[in-house]
Amino acid sequence: MKKVIEVEHLTKKYKDFIAVSDLSFDVEEGEVLGLLGPNGSGKSTTINCLLSLLNYEDGIIKILGQVMSSTNYDVKKDIGVIFQDIAVFEELTVYENIDYFCGLYIEDKQLRKEYVIEAIKLVGLEDFQKFYPKQLSGGLLRRLNIACGIAHKPKIIFLDEPTVAVDPQSRENILAGILNLRKKGATILYTTHYMEEVEMICDRVIILDKGKIIASGSPLELKNLAKIEEKVTIEDISLKKTDLEKIKSLKNVEEVSYNKTTLIITYKKGQHNLPLLVEFLKKENLEYQRIFSERPTLNDVFLELTGKELRD
Amino acid sequence: MTVFKTFLKVLNKCKAPLILYTVILIFFGGFSLKTNEVNTSFNAYLPDVYINNLDENAKITENFMTYLKKVSNVVLLDEEDISDALFYRDINIAITIPEGFNRDFFLGRKPKLEIQCTGDYASSLVNIYIEKYMQVANTYRVLASSEEELLRLINGNLDLKTNVYLKTSLDTEAMSKATTYFNFTNYCILAGCIFGVCFSLFSFKQKNIDDRIRISKINYKKYLMQLFLSTFVFAFFLWLLYVLLGFVLVGKIMFTYHGLIYIVNLFLFTLCALSIAFFLNQVILNKDTINGIVNVIALGSSFLCGAFVPVQFLPDFVLKIARILPSYWFIHVNELTTSLEKINLITLKPIWQSMLVLSLFTCFFFLMSLYVKKRN
């Protein structure tokens, strides 16, 4: 596969603060790479460096095989960006906004019109073409923001936390739109601190913390890094100390925590943990309201690697 | 063209205030031009005079009374009503010619008239007439060989008229109108330029939008140049609009060299207003504050520099302060043009010097805006 983004030893400092430290990674054509990390981990700084919006101290950035610079218009024409904050004109309608940003790339009026209509369809804003941004809800505004960034059909799309402060329904729509772009062959660099989104749309994930890569791989590979295999939660259960001791001695149990009425059991690798536990509870006549099992998430991986939650 | 078209679309959203500024100009400017008309008709004013002659009917006394009747309106009253008539301004002055006035005059004793007056302008005027008559009479009294000759000489002198010819090529009424109009444009150009440019550029300078443009394939320097040209085109049309309005409201004076000076001066001031707008655009952080800033700057400088109130009515210290504002120099050129009799290098010197100051203000604000932009 052809590498469309190549980053080597990227370092960016703000005076004495190191925002990004010796970062190296690459993105292949058609791939969706997720940059995952908590706030302040260096995700947006990395994207701004990639786009030449920020100068950096050290490193090489190549996009489509060319060294990226603020004057490399040959590369810029194939890039689309969706920023974390809304970047649209309040004075222009939905159509006019998309048309303006598309017009920065596409000069042909007729072709531009086609592209704009296509972008409107992609984000589902057909009924709001003549609306002004102030008349749109937060979710629709985010969709407009995305349409403005992708209307010119870029080969590489940078999405910087596009679903921040968006209602679940709009979020679904946005993610569906991104998957649609992926289907059309776009290479996507996606930053977020929502692990569910990464798991849903990314082929590969880089976990950043304090400007450094702490783990990378496919979502499955990353989850395999976790020591725990399964987490079982039992709600509304009443236990004695002896019951807890018995549960701790069950096969594959790594850790048990009991908080008044909720019991959480984490298992190491192993199979049939949940049926065995249910059988044990029945045998011991322990009543409960609800029992469910969870596989480890990227948040658990991040927690194990850094000792803190992604959303801290 | 995309940038230019979008600039116009954004500008279109603030057309209401721009139209309002123009309406203000037409309404108040037109009203001011109407009230500022120079009145060329003249009605002679005759003060009301009461004369009480206690002297014998001598010729010099009669002649004096005849003269007073020519230059004033003699009112007949009862003697006891004089005080009331003066109080109620029915008469301006009451003159009593004392007994022996004629005799004392010929003896060279300089007889005194008894005068009661209101102290107003009309009574002062009558006093001047009396003084004038007595001076002439005293002068000829020595020279004249007879009483008849004396009266002839006095009347001959008092009847002398001087013809005054005012040689000027200036249509002062039209010039005054033009100056009033162009002084008014100070507010409209300043308010229009600052509001229009700041309102439109504020949208473009938002960080996220600016970032989106920076990463696009459009050359950023060319983009900035397109934005600059867009604002220049807007300012140019604003200038053109007010010049055309000037042709409509002021008339034929606009086709003279004086009109050309007004037009050039307005153009320089428009450029200055544009540079102020650029500077303000760099320092304004909130779009909602633009309106307030426009009012403070445009109205403030218009009042301080004499755009609304004639410069002659402004105190000296206000005008000294106003010198630090570009509006002062713009209005100063307009005022100088009003009294510009001949146009040559010498008479134009104070005008181009003021225009130079105005241009320096333009450069200053433009450089300041570049400095602040770079610093930001």
Interface residues (C-beta under 8 A of the other chain):
Chain A: L51 S52 L53 S70 T71 Y73 K76 K77 I79 V81 F83 D85 I86 A87 V88 F89 E90 E91 L92 E96 Y100 F101 G103 L104 Y105 C148 G149
Chain B: T2 T6 K9 V10 N12 K13 S203 Q206 K207 N208 I209 D211 R212 I213 R214 I215 S216 K217 I218 N219 Y220
